[in-house]
Amino acid sequence: MARQSRGLFVSIFKDFINSLKPRSFKGVLVGEDYNGNKYYEIPSDRKRPARYFVAADRKEESFEVERLPVEWEAWLRYRRKAPPTNEEIESNLAEMYMRIENAKKIDEKFKTKQIEGRTAYEKNYPKYDDLEVYPGKKPGNRLD
């Protein structure tokens, strides 16, 4: 017959000792992205399996969350069930680069003309003699 623990302090002590030990579970490698990050899943009997990733550079201070591909981030946050395929990621990257190129072409086509150091669509705010520009200042005492 197994002995029961003595109480609250023993269970707290056991939890503390277990927290100092390195993690003993290993996840199943699900995939890798073009940045070199590896994505793992730990199967469980519960509702959802645990998902995590290991960064390629392994330096926490230099890692940027923006570098995670959108497809893998959706998988990590349980917004999608199946991990993304390489074909899906490549097609999304190609579409992203195409949109960047199209945006550059549109910028060149509709570039605003410079008029005396300012763009063509800038307008000065109208100034009237009977209205204050700065609250409490008379129109003659303006700094501009």
C-alpha positions as CSV (number, residue, x, y, z in Angstrom):
1,M,0.0,0.0,0.0
2,A,1.4,3.4,-1.0
3,R,2.1,6.0,1.7
4,Q,0.3,9.2,1.4
5,S,2.3,12.4,1.7
6,R,2.3,14.2,5.0
7,G,0.6,17.4,3.9
8,L,0.8,20.7,2.4
9,F,4.5,21.4,3.1
10,V,5.7,18.1,1.6
11,S,3.7,18.6,-1.6
12,I,5.1,22.2,-1.9
13,F,8.6,20.9,-1.4
14,K,8.1,18.1,-4.0
15,D,6.8,20.6,-6.5
16,F,9.7,22.9,-5.9
17,I,12.2,20.1,-6.4
18,N,10.4,19.0,-9.6
19,S,10.5,22.6,-10.9
20,L,14.3,22.6,-10.6
21,K,14.7,19.5,-12.7
22,P,15.0,19.9,-16.5
23,R,12.0,19.1,-18.6
24,S,11.9,15.4,-19.2
25,F,9.2,15.3,-21.9
26,K,10.1,15.4,-25.6
27,G,7.7,16.6,-28.3
28,V,7.2,15.1,-31.7
29,L,8.8,17.2,-34.4
30,V,6.0,18.4,-36.6
31,G,7.8,20.7,-39.0
32,E,10.4,23.4,-39.6
33,D,10.0,26.8,-41.2
34,Y,12.3,28.7,-43.6
35,N,13.9,30.6,-40.7
36,G,15.1,27.4,-39.1
37,N,12.6,27.3,-36.2
38,K,11.4,23.8,-35.2
39,Y,7.9,23.2,-34.2
40,Y,6.9,20.4,-31.7
41,E,3.7,18.9,-30.4
42,I,3.3,16.9,-27.2
43,P,0.3,14.5,-27.6
44,S,-1.9,14.3,-24.5
45,D,-5.2,12.7,-23.4
46,R,-6.6,16.1,-22.7
47,K,-8.6,18.3,-25.0
48,R,-5.6,19.9,-26.8
49,P,-2.0,18.7,-27.2
50,A,0.7,21.1,-26.1
51,R,2.5,22.9,-28.9
52,Y,5.7,24.8,-28.8
53,F,8.7,25.8,-31.0
54,V,12.4,26.1,-30.6
55,A,13.9,29.2,-32.2
56,A,16.8,28.8,-34.6
57,D,19.1,31.3,-33.0
58,R,18.2,30.2,-29.4
59,K,18.9,33.6,-28.0
60,E,15.8,35.0,-26.2
61,E,16.9,38.6,-26.4
62,S,17.5,38.5,-30.1
63,F,14.4,36.6,-31.1
64,E,11.6,38.5,-32.8
65,V,8.0,37.2,-32.8
66,E,7.4,38.9,-36.1
67,R,9.8,36.4,-37.7
68,L,7.3,33.6,-37.1
69,P,5.4,32.7,-40.3
70,V,1.7,33.4,-40.1
71,E,0.8,29.8,-40.8
72,W,2.9,28.4,-38.0
73,E,1.7,31.0,-35.6
74,A,-1.9,30.0,-36.4
75,W,-1.0,26.4,-35.7
76,L,0.7,27.3,-32.4
77,R,-2.4,29.2,-31.2
78,Y,-4.8,26.4,-32.2
79,R,-6.4,28.4,-34.9
80,R,-5.8,25.5,-37.3
81,K,-5.6,21.8,-36.6
82,A,-3.1,20.6,-39.1
83,P,0.4,22.1,-39.4
84,P,1.1,24.0,-42.6
85,T,2.6,22.3,-45.6
86,N,5.7,23.5,-47.4
87,E,3.7,24.1,-50.6
88,E,1.2,26.3,-48.7
89,I,4.0,28.4,-47.2
90,E,5.8,28.8,-50.5
91,S,2.6,29.9,-52.3
92,N,1.9,32.4,-49.5
93,L,5.4,33.7,-49.7
94,A,5.2,34.1,-53.5
95,E,1.9,35.9,-53.1
96,M,3.4,38.2,-50.5
97,Y,6.4,39.1,-52.8
98,M,4.0,39.7,-55.7
99,R,2.0,42.1,-53.6
100,I,5.1,44.0,-52.5
101,E,6.2,44.4,-56.1
102,N,2.7,45.6,-57.1
103,A,2.8,48.1,-54.3
104,K,6.1,49.4,-55.5
105,K,4.8,49.8,-59.1
106,I,1.7,51.6,-57.8
107,D,3.9,54.0,-55.7
108,E,6.0,54.8,-58.8
109,K,2.9,55.3,-61.0
110,F,1.1,57.6,-58.6
111,K,4.0,59.4,-57.0
112,T,3.0,62.8,-55.8
113,K,4.8,65.8,-57.3
114,Q,6.9,67.9,-55.1
115,I,5.9,71.6,-55.1
116,E,8.2,74.0,-53.3
117,G,9.4,71.5,-50.7
118,R,5.9,70.1,-49.9
119,T,3.7,67.5,-51.6
120,A,0.8,68.5,-53.8
121,Y,-1.9,67.3,-51.5
122,E,-0.8,69.3,-48.4
123,K,-2.8,72.3,-47.6
124,N,-2.3,74.9,-45.0
125,Y,-5.0,75.3,-42.4
126,P,-6.9,78.6,-43.0
127,K,-6.1,81.5,-40.6
128,Y,-8.7,84.1,-39.9
129,D,-8.0,87.4,-38.2
130,D,-11.0,87.2,-35.9
131,L,-10.1,83.7,-34.6
132,E,-7.4,82.6,-32.2
133,V,-4.7,80.2,-33.5
134,Y,-3.5,79.4,-30.0
135,P,-6.0,79.4,-27.1
136,G,-5.6,82.6,-25.0
137,K,-3.3,84.3,-27.5
138,K,-4.5,87.2,-29.6
139,P,-4.0,86.9,-33.4
140,G,-1.3,89.6,-33.3
141,N,0.8,87.8,-30.7
142,R,1.4,84.6,-32.7
143,L,4.8,83.0,-32.8
144,D,4.5,81.7,-36.4
